[in-house]
Amino acid sequence: MEALMIKVNQNAQPAAYEPKLNFAFYKQTRDDEDLKGNDYPDGFSALVDGLLNESVDTIVAAYFHSLAWYKRNQPSVDAVEEALEATVFASDEATDKAFDDILGELKKDDFLARRLKQFIKDRNKNADMVQKQMEAEEDKSKRQQLSLGLEELTDEINKLKTLLASNESSPKPEGVDSLPQN
């Protein structure tokens, strides 16, 4: 994720704001009622789902919440969105890259990586329930709808598993596993 040049009010000069995906980010997303809606147990799950489904609103939410560590100096959602218009939303390529960048940053934080693994477990449980409903359903059109939902769930699970696996197989920088020798 890139730093954003944000103008916090009309009289201020734009300043660089560095995004951080950490526990403050998690707490703020988890408790965000606008993200959560009625479909998700928490805002973090909704954010991950939005990133996997490439919802541009989710980029705004991710960047806004990534500035939670600024506490009382956190810019507004509108200020963040305006800054994103000039950079991330300036081209389709930059927007597409932002989804991968945000998911990549999530997996770098140990706590957030564990939350992503929990997201996969929850999605697997949902997929199992949909599979059972599909098998029990007698109406062909309802079975087809359930099948499409199951396919979408499976795609999300596989995309996230691939992302997490790429993190586990990447080599660590030299010297990370060993202490300096005297």
C-alpha positions as CSV (number, residue, x, y, z in Angstrom):
1,M,0.0,0.0,0.0
2,E,1.3,3.4,-0.9
3,A,1.4,6.5,1.2
4,L,-1.4,9.0,0.4
5,M,-1.1,12.8,0.0
6,I,-4.1,13.9,2.0
7,K,-5.5,17.4,2.4
8,V,-7.3,17.2,5.7
9,N,-9.1,20.5,5.3
10,Q,-9.3,23.3,2.7
11,N,-6.8,25.5,4.5
12,A,-4.1,22.8,5.0
13,Q,-1.4,21.7,2.7
14,P,-1.5,18.0,1.6
15,A,0.5,15.8,3.9
16,A,1.8,12.2,3.5
17,Y,-0.1,9.6,5.5
18,E,1.5,6.2,5.7
19,P,-1.0,3.3,5.9
20,K,-0.4,0.5,8.5
21,L,-2.3,-2.7,8.7
22,N,-2.1,-3.7,12.3
23,F,-4.3,-4.4,15.3
24,A,-5.6,-0.8,15.3
25,F,-6.7,-1.4,11.7
26,Y,-8.3,-4.7,12.7
27,K,-10.3,-3.2,15.6
28,Q,-11.6,-0.3,13.6
29,T,-12.6,-2.6,10.7
30,R,-14.1,-5.2,13.0
31,D,-16.4,-2.6,14.6
32,D,-17.3,-0.7,11.5
33,E,-21.1,-1.1,11.2
34,D,-21.1,0.3,7.7
35,L,-18.8,-2.4,6.5
36,K,-20.5,-5.1,8.4
37,G,-24.0,-4.6,7.2
38,N,-26.4,-7.5,7.8
39,D,-24.4,-10.1,5.9
40,Y,-21.2,-10.4,7.9
41,P,-20.4,-11.2,11.5
42,D,-17.9,-8.3,11.6
43,G,-16.5,-5.5,9.4
44,F,-13.1,-7.3,9.0
45,S,-14.8,-10.3,7.3
46,A,-16.8,-7.9,5.1
47,L,-13.5,-6.1,4.1
48,V,-11.8,-9.3,3.2
49,D,-14.8,-10.4,1.2
50,G,-14.9,-7.1,-0.6
51,L,-11.2,-7.3,-1.5
52,L,-11.7,-10.8,-2.9
53,N,-14.6,-9.6,-4.9
54,E,-12.8,-6.5,-6.0
55,S,-15.2,-3.9,-4.6
56,V,-13.7,-0.5,-5.0
57,D,-15.5,0.8,-1.9
58,T,-13.4,-1.7,0.0
59,I,-10.2,0.0,-1.1
60,V,-11.5,3.2,0.4
61,A,-12.4,1.4,3.6
62,A,-9.1,-0.4,3.8
63,Y,-7.1,2.8,3.3
64,F,-9.2,4.8,5.8
65,H,-8.9,2.1,8.5
66,S,-5.2,1.7,7.7
67,L,-4.8,5.2,9.1
68,A,-6.3,4.3,12.4
69,W,-2.9,4.5,14.1
70,Y,-3.1,8.3,13.6
71,K,-5.8,8.2,16.2
72,R,-7.4,11.6,16.6
73,N,-5.5,12.9,13.5
74,Q,-7.0,10.2,11.3
75,P,-8.2,11.8,8.1
76,S,-11.9,11.5,7.2
77,V,-13.2,8.9,4.7
78,D,-13.9,11.7,2.2
79,A,-10.3,13.0,2.5
80,V,-9.0,9.5,1.9
81,E,-11.3,8.9,-1.0
82,E,-10.2,12.2,-2.6
83,A,-6.5,11.2,-2.3
84,L,-7.3,7.8,-3.8
85,E,-9.0,9.4,-6.8
86,A,-5.6,11.0,-7.7
87,T,-3.6,7.8,-7.4
88,V,-5.2,4.4,-7.0
89,F,-8.4,5.2,-8.9
90,A,-6.6,7.0,-11.7
91,S,-6.3,3.9,-13.8
92,D,-7.7,0.4,-13.9
93,E,-4.2,-1.1,-13.5
94,A,-3.6,0.9,-10.3
95,T,-7.0,-0.1,-9.0
96,D,-6.5,-3.8,-9.7
97,K,-3.0,-3.7,-8.1
98,A,-4.5,-2.1,-5.0
99,F,-6.6,-5.2,-4.2
100,D,-3.5,-7.4,-4.3
101,D,-1.4,-4.9,-2.4
102,I,-3.9,-4.7,0.4
103,L,-4.4,-8.4,0.7
104,G,-0.6,-8.8,0.6
105,E,-0.2,-6.3,3.4
106,L,-2.8,-8.1,5.5
107,K,-0.8,-11.4,5.3
108,K,2.4,-9.6,6.4
109,D,1.0,-8.9,9.9
110,D,1.0,-12.1,12.0
111,F,-2.3,-11.3,13.8
112,L,-4.1,-10.3,10.5
113,A,-2.7,-13.4,8.8
114,R,-4.3,-15.5,11.5
115,R,-7.6,-13.7,11.0
116,L,-7.3,-14.5,7.2
117,K,-6.9,-18.2,8.1
118,Q,-10.0,-17.9,10.4
119,F,-11.9,-16.3,7.5
120,I,-11.0,-19.4,5.3
121,K,-12.2,-21.7,8.1
122,D,-15.5,-19.8,8.3
123,R,-15.9,-19.8,4.6
124,N,-15.3,-23.6,4.5
125,K,-18.0,-24.1,7.1
126,N,-20.4,-22.0,5.0
127,A,-19.5,-24.0,1.9
128,D,-20.2,-27.2,3.7
129,M,-23.6,-25.9,4.8
130,V,-24.5,-24.8,1.2
131,Q,-23.4,-28.2,-0.1
132,K,-25.7,-30.0,2.3
133,Q,-28.6,-27.6,1.5
134,M,-28.0,-28.2,-2.2
135,E,-28.0,-32.0,-1.8
136,A,-31.3,-31.8,0.1
137,E,-33.0,-29.4,-2.2
138,E,-35.5,-30.9,-4.6
139,D,-36.3,-27.7,-6.6
140,K,-33.9,-27.6,-9.6
141,S,-33.7,-23.8,-9.8
142,K,-33.0,-23.5,-6.1
143,R,-30.3,-26.1,-6.4
144,Q,-28.7,-24.2,-9.3
145,Q,-28.7,-21.0,-7.2
146,L,-27.1,-22.8,-4.3
147,S,-24.5,-24.3,-6.7
148,L,-23.6,-20.8,-7.9
149,G,-23.2,-19.6,-4.3
150,L,-21.0,-22.6,-3.5
151,E,-18.9,-21.9,-6.6
152,E,-18.4,-18.3,-5.5
153,L,-17.5,-19.4,-1.9
154,T,-15.0,-22.0,-3.3
155,D,-13.4,-19.3,-5.5
156,E,-12.9,-17.0,-2.6
157,I,-11.4,-19.7,-0.4
158,N,-9.0,-20.8,-3.2
159,K,-7.9,-17.2,-3.9
160,L,-7.2,-16.6,-0.3
161,K,-5.4,-19.9,0.2
162,T,-3.2,-19.2,-2.8
163,L,-2.4,-15.8,-1.4
164,L,-1.5,-17.2,2.0
165,A,0.5,-20.1,0.5
166,S,2.6,-17.6,-1.5
167,N,3.6,-16.0,1.8
168,E,4.6,-19.2,3.5
169,S,6.8,-20.4,0.6
170,S,8.6,-17.1,0.1
171,P,12.2,-17.1,1.4
172,K,13.0,-15.1,4.6
173,P,15.7,-12.5,4.4
174,E,19.2,-13.7,5.3
175,G,20.0,-13.7,9.0
176,V,16.4,-13.7,10.1
177,D,16.5,-17.2,11.6
178,S,19.9,-16.9,13.3
179,L,21.5,-14.8,15.9
180,P,24.8,-13.0,15.1
181,Q,27.8,-15.1,16.1
182,N,30.7,-13.6,18.1
